[in-house]
Amino acid sequence: MMHSTYMPFTEEQLKNHFAFVKVGGTCVPVCEKHLVYYKTSLENYARCPASAHGKRKPLIVLTKPCQTEKDERFWTAASLMTLFYSKNRLAELTRLFQKAYGEVPPCAGIKSWKDCFDGGLHLYFETNLPSPRSYKEWLLNNLGDRQLIPYILDGARGKKILEGPTHAEAILLNDRNGFAVVIEAKVLSDISCQITYDVSRNQIARNIDVMLEENGSLCPPLNNRDPARTLFLLLTPRIFQDNMASRFYGCKFDEYRNDPGALRCDLPHRRDDCDWENLSMRLGWLTWEDFRDVNNDCCKWLK
């Protein structure tokens, strides 16, 4: 295995969880590029002073080599792969998602969590989802209302695309029925509250926006994802769920979940084409501690 605590899986196992991307119309693997990040981080972690825990060391000495301990990529991959390869996967995922969304999935045409997770389930990390065309067109026509810094406005002149793909920490996808979960994971960081050309576009709204878009141009099986059967999941430490106001994502999630009109306001280009009540029900929040509660092998670092 790559690391007994932070990546208890082999390189070959991890490589299977990066989706193919299109280059010149051809689907090609990108797993080796991603693998370099994990290997380099673990090599640095091997140099983390053994006395870091229990003895006083300057943070400047520890921050880079010990980065793995607070790295969202490792927390996400290790936890989700533990559930994905669990012999009790269906029961464990069902228990988690019932806590986040209720007894019945809030998705069109799906009657049970078994329907969501049984069959052709895939798990991908570091996945890019295209920015919706409707938003990109809307931003071009409303740029003056969404940005106020002169040099940034100057930099937008002549550009036809003002937002690139949205990066999803992880995606669960059932290619049998199009069910999917777009996961935004946090350890200590907060969500961003803007993009370069839109000072009002926060990271949760952006994730929700891309999940509502069809991705027929992506490589299989991502092109099978059904927007009407896609959920958004926020995954954080429990301390921030218990103290929601300490993070911007706590404030926005609470607002979106309890007031569908707030989400409608933050996605102005979609105001007439969404069931906002249903969409608010498709937003869920789980903690790393919730994962540990359903599977003792999850989040070993929390012990």
C-alpha positions as CSV (number, residue, x, y, z in Angstrom):
1,M,0.0,0.0,0.0
2,M,1.1,3.6,-0.5
3,H,0.7,4.6,3.1
4,S,-0.8,2.7,6.0
5,T,-2.9,5.6,7.3
6,Y,-3.4,8.2,4.5
7,M,-3.5,5.9,1.5
8,P,-4.0,2.3,2.4
9,F,-4.3,1.2,-1.2
10,T,-1.8,0.4,-4.0
11,E,-0.9,2.7,-6.8
12,E,-2.8,0.5,-9.3
13,Q,-6.0,0.7,-7.2
14,L,-5.7,4.5,-7.0
15,K,-5.0,4.8,-10.8
16,N,-8.4,3.2,-11.5
17,H,-10.2,6.2,-10.0
18,F,-9.3,8.9,-12.4
19,A,-11.6,9.4,-15.4
20,F,-10.4,9.5,-18.9
21,V,-10.4,13.0,-20.6
22,K,-10.8,14.0,-24.2
23,V,-7.7,15.2,-26.1
24,G,-8.3,16.0,-29.7
25,G,-11.5,14.0,-29.7
26,T,-9.9,10.9,-28.2
27,C,-10.4,9.7,-24.6
28,V,-7.0,9.3,-22.9
29,P,-5.9,8.3,-19.4
30,V,-4.5,11.0,-17.0
31,C,-4.0,8.8,-14.0
32,E,-0.2,9.0,-14.1
33,K,-0.3,12.8,-13.8
34,H,-2.5,12.6,-10.7
35,L,-0.4,9.8,-9.2
36,V,2.7,12.0,-9.2
37,Y,0.9,14.4,-6.8
38,Y,0.2,11.6,-4.3
39,K,3.6,10.0,-4.5
40,T,5.4,13.3,-4.1
41,S,3.3,14.3,-1.2
42,L,4.0,11.0,0.6
43,E,7.7,11.3,-0.1
44,N,7.6,14.7,1.6
45,Y,5.6,13.2,4.4
46,A,8.3,10.6,5.0
47,R,10.5,13.5,6.0
48,C,8.0,14.8,8.5
49,P,10.0,14.8,11.8
50,A,9.2,11.8,14.0
51,S,9.1,14.2,16.9
52,A,6.4,16.3,15.3
53,H,3.7,14.7,17.5
54,G,4.4,15.2,21.2
55,K,7.4,17.5,21.0
56,R,7.5,21.1,20.1
57,K,8.7,22.0,16.6
58,P,8.4,25.3,14.7
59,L,5.5,25.1,12.3
60,I,7.7,26.5,9.5
61,V,9.6,23.2,9.7
62,L,6.5,21.0,9.7
63,T,4.1,22.7,7.3
64,K,5.5,21.3,4.0
65,P,6.5,17.8,4.9
66,C,3.4,17.2,7.1
67,Q,1.0,18.7,4.5
68,T,-0.5,15.2,3.9
69,E,-2.2,15.3,7.3
70,K,-4.5,18.1,6.2
71,D,-4.7,17.4,2.5
72,E,-8.2,17.1,1.2
73,R,-7.1,14.9,-1.7
74,F,-5.8,12.2,0.7
75,W,-8.7,12.4,3.1
76,T,-11.2,12.2,0.2
77,A,-9.5,9.3,-1.7
78,A,-8.7,7.2,1.4
79,S,-12.2,7.5,2.9
80,L,-14.2,7.0,-0.3
81,M,-12.0,4.1,-1.5
82,T,-12.4,2.4,1.9
83,L,-16.2,2.5,1.4
84,F,-16.0,1.7,-2.3
85,Y,-14.1,-1.5,-1.7
86,S,-15.9,-2.5,1.5
87,K,-17.8,-5.8,1.5
88,N,-20.6,-3.9,3.1
89,R,-20.6,-1.0,0.6
90,L,-24.3,-0.9,-0.1
91,A,-25.3,-0.9,3.6
92,E,-22.6,1.7,4.6
93,L,-23.4,4.1,1.7
94,T,-27.1,3.8,2.4
95,R,-26.7,4.6,6.0
96,L,-24.6,7.7,5.2
97,F,-26.9,9.0,2.5
98,Q,-30.0,8.5,4.5
99,K,-28.5,10.7,7.1
100,A,-27.7,13.4,4.6
101,Y,-30.8,13.3,2.4
102,G,-33.5,11.2,4.1
103,E,-34.9,7.7,3.7
104,V,-35.7,8.1,0.0
105,P,-33.4,9.6,-2.6
106,P,-34.7,13.0,-3.8
107,C,-34.1,12.1,-7.4
108,A,-36.5,11.6,-10.2
109,G,-37.5,8.0,-10.9
110,I,-35.3,6.5,-8.2
111,K,-37.2,4.8,-5.3
112,S,-34.4,3.5,-3.0
113,W,-30.7,4.0,-2.1
114,K,-30.2,0.4,-3.3
115,D,-31.1,1.7,-6.8
116,C,-28.5,4.4,-6.5
117,F,-25.5,2.2,-5.4
118,D,-26.3,-1.2,-6.8
119,G,-25.0,-2.1,-10.2
120,G,-22.4,-0.2,-12.2
121,L,-21.0,2.1,-9.6
122,H,-17.9,4.2,-10.3
123,L,-15.7,6.5,-8.2
124,Y,-13.6,9.2,-9.7
125,F,-11.3,11.8,-8.1
126,E,-10.1,15.2,-9.4
127,T,-12.8,15.4,-12.1
128,N,-13.4,18.5,-14.2
129,L,-17.0,19.3,-15.2
130,P,-17.6,21.9,-17.9
131,S,-18.9,25.3,-17.0
132,P,-22.6,25.6,-18.3
133,R,-22.9,27.3,-21.6
134,S,-25.9,29.3,-20.3
135,Y,-23.8,30.7,-17.5
136,K,-20.8,31.6,-19.7
137,E,-23.2,33.5,-22.1
138,W,-24.9,35.2,-19.2
139,L,-21.6,36.4,-17.7
140,L,-20.4,37.8,-21.0
141,N,-23.6,39.9,-21.1
142,N,-23.6,40.9,-17.4
143,L,-19.9,41.3,-16.7
144,G,-20.2,44.9,-15.6
145,D,-22.6,43.8,-12.8
146,R,-20.3,41.0,-11.6
147,Q,-16.9,42.6,-11.5
148,L,-15.7,46.1,-10.5
149,I,-11.8,46.1,-10.8
150,P,-10.7,47.9,-14.0
151,Y,-7.7,45.8,-14.9
152,I,-9.7,42.6,-14.6
153,L,-12.5,44.1,-16.8
154,D,-9.8,45.1,-19.3
155,G,-8.4,41.5,-19.2
156,A,-11.9,40.2,-20.2
157,R,-12.0,42.2,-23.4
158,G,-12.2,39.9,-26.4
159,K,-12.6,36.8,-24.4
160,K,-15.5,34.4,-25.2
161,I,-15.1,32.2,-22.2
162,L,-14.8,33.7,-18.7
163,E,-15.1,30.5,-16.6
164,G,-13.3,27.2,-17.1
165,P,-14.3,23.8,-15.9
166,T,-15.2,23.2,-12.3
167,H,-13.1,20.8,-10.3
168,A,-14.9,18.2,-8.3
169,E,-13.0,16.5,-5.5
170,A,-14.9,13.3,-6.2
171,I,-17.8,11.9,-8.1
172,L,-19.8,8.7,-7.5
173,L,-21.6,7.6,-10.6
174,N,-24.0,4.7,-11.4
175,D,-23.8,4.3,-15.2
176,R,-26.8,2.0,-15.1
177,N,-29.3,4.7,-14.3
178,G,-27.3,8.0,-14.3
179,F,-27.4,8.6,-10.6
180,A,-24.4,10.6,-9.4
181,V,-23.0,12.5,-6.4
182,V,-20.7,15.5,-6.9
183,I,-18.6,15.9,-3.7
184,E,-17.0,19.0,-2.4
185,A,-14.6,18.0,0.4
186,K,-12.9,20.3,3.0
187,V,-10.5,19.8,5.8
188,L,-9.4,23.2,7.1
189,S,-10.0,25.4,4.0
190,D,-13.2,27.3,3.2
191,I,-15.0,27.6,-0.1
192,S,-13.9,30.3,-2.5
193,C,-16.3,33.3,-2.7
194,Q,-15.6,34.4,-6.3
195,I,-14.1,33.5,-9.6
196,T,-11.9,35.9,-11.6
197,Y,-14.6,37.6,-13.5
198,D,-17.6,37.1,-11.1
199,V,-17.1,38.4,-7.6
200,S,-20.5,36.9,-6.5
201,R,-20.1,33.3,-7.6
202,N,-19.3,31.1,-4.7
203,Q,-17.9,27.5,-4.9
204,I,-21.1,25.7,-3.7
205,A,-23.3,27.5,-6.3
206,R,-20.7,26.8,-9.0
207,N,-20.7,23.0,-8.1
208,I,-24.5,23.0,-8.1
209,D,-24.6,24.8,-11.4
210,V,-22.3,22.3,-13.2
211,M,-24.2,19.3,-11.7
212,L,-27.4,20.6,-13.4
213,E,-25.7,20.4,-16.8
214,E,-25.6,17.4,-19.1
215,N,-22.1,16.2,-19.9
216,G,-22.6,14.3,-23.2
217,S,-19.2,15.4,-24.5
218,L,-17.2,13.8,-21.7
219,C,-15.7,10.4,-21.8
220,P,-17.7,7.3,-20.7
221,P,-19.0,6.7,-18.2
222,L,-19.2,10.4,-17.1
223,N,-21.3,11.1,-20.2
224,N,-24.0,8.9,-18.7
225,R,-24.6,11.2,-15.7
226,D,-28.2,12.4,-15.4
227,P,-28.5,16.0,-14.0
228,A,-32.0,15.3,-12.6
229,R,-30.5,12.3,-10.6
230,T,-27.4,14.1,-9.4
231,L,-26.8,15.1,-5.7
232,F,-24.4,17.6,-4.2
233,L,-22.5,16.5,-1.1
234,L,-20.5,18.7,1.2
235,L,-17.9,16.7,3.2
236,T,-16.2,18.4,6.2
237,P,-14.9,17.9,9.7
238,R,-17.7,17.7,12.3
239,I,-16.4,20.7,14.2
240,F,-17.5,23.0,11.3
241,Q,-20.9,21.3,11.0
242,D,-21.4,22.0,14.7
243,N,-20.2,25.6,14.3
244,M,-21.6,26.4,10.9
245,A,-21.0,30.2,11.1
246,S,-17.3,29.6,11.4
247,R,-17.0,28.8,7.6
248,F,-18.6,30.6,4.6
249,Y,-19.8,27.2,3.3
250,G,-21.7,26.7,6.6
251,C,-23.6,29.9,6.0
252,K,-24.3,29.2,2.3
253,F,-25.3,25.6,2.7
254,D,-27.7,26.4,5.5
255,E,-29.2,29.2,3.4
256,Y,-29.5,27.1,0.2
257,R,-31.0,24.1,2.1
258,N,-33.6,26.1,3.9
259,D,-34.4,28.8,1.4
260,P,-34.6,27.6,-2.2
261,G,-35.0,31.3,-3.2
262,A,-31.4,32.0,-2.1
263,L,-30.1,29.4,-4.5
264,R,-32.2,30.8,-7.2
265,C,-30.8,34.3,-6.5
266,D,-27.2,33.0,-6.8
267,L,-27.8,31.2,-10.1
268,P,-29.5,34.1,-12.0
269,H,-29.1,32.5,-15.4
270,R,-31.2,29.6,-14.3
271,R,-34.1,31.4,-12.6
272,D,-36.8,30.0,-14.9
273,D,-35.6,26.4,-15.6
274,C,-35.3,24.8,-12.2
275,D,-37.4,23.1,-9.6
276,W,-35.8,25.0,-6.7
277,E,-37.6,23.1,-4.0
278,N,-36.4,19.8,-5.2
279,L,-32.9,21.1,-5.9
280,S,-32.5,22.3,-2.2
281,M,-33.4,18.7,-1.1
282,R,-30.6,17.4,-3.3
283,L,-28.0,19.2,-1.2
284,G,-26.4,17.1,1.6
285,W,-23.7,17.5,4.3
286,L,-21.8,14.7,5.9
287,T,-18.7,14.7,8.1
288,W,-15.5,12.6,8.1
289,E,-16.6,11.4,11.5
290,D,-19.9,10.1,9.9
291,F,-17.7,8.0,7.6
292,R,-15.7,6.7,10.5
293,D,-19.0,5.9,12.3
294,V,-20.2,3.5,9.6
295,N,-16.7,2.0,8.8
296,N,-14.0,1.8,11.4
297,D,-11.3,1.7,8.7
298,C,-12.3,5.1,7.4
299,C,-10.4,8.2,8.5
300,K,-7.9,6.3,10.6
301,W,-6.1,9.6,11.3
302,L,-9.1,10.8,13.4
303,K,-8.4,8.1,15.9
